Amino acid sequence: MAATCQENSRIAMSRDLPSLNALRAFEAAARLHSISLAAEELHVTHGAVSRQVRLLEDDLGVALFGKDGRGVKLTDSGVRLRDACGDAFERLRGVCAELRRQTAEAPFVLGVPGSLLARWFIPRLDRLNRALPDLRLQLSTSEGEFDPRRPGLDAMLWFAEPPWPADMQVFELAPERMGPVVSPRLAQETGLAQAP
């Protein structure tokens, strides 16, 4: 029984590239340095991630992780594959975000840390809705390092200081003010009540 060129191409491609599920499980475990955290992120069990990583190692014929005390440590092969997977998935995320933004129905995606969202943005949301009633807003919360180039974001609100990335437009919304907040009793006891 002869296979067509198209069938041969499909068979060759399936042999050349491991399972996407296995690559996703490996990439998450490698990035997070933990099978458990990868399982949590992917909403699967610890065993499911372990099984996918084991299948990937069998498919490639190399060990990707080694033991490191109670955790896991990437082998040299694992580091190479982690870097390649990270780049590939980041590219895919970016292209998918661009494709979603091309539709007229696409929401405006605003990245904002949870603390800023709760304390500053939410109290102003009603006013924003009145000013821009046609705006389809989607909030993307994140904490941690300032990353204005995160795929899928149209804009970002953040507590940050210069220098700003040269290729970004930055608008200061308000200066940050900081000061102590203490109980009246503590202010009296420490002399803060008399401070200017």
KABELDA-V446540 format. One record per helix or strand of 3 or more residues. SS is the DSSP state (~ for helix, > for strand). FROM is the first residue (numbers start at 1). LEN is the number of residues. If there is no record, write none. Layout:
# KABELDA-V446540
ss & from & len
SS & FROM & LEN
SS & FROM & LEN
This chain:
# KABELDA-V446540
ss & from & len
~ & 5 & 12
~ & 20 & 13
~ & 35 & 8
~ & 46 & 15
> & 65 & 4
> & 71 & 4
~ & 76 & 26
> & 108 & 5
~ & 114 & 18
> & 137 & 5
> & 155 & 3
~ & 184 & 7
~ & 192 & 3
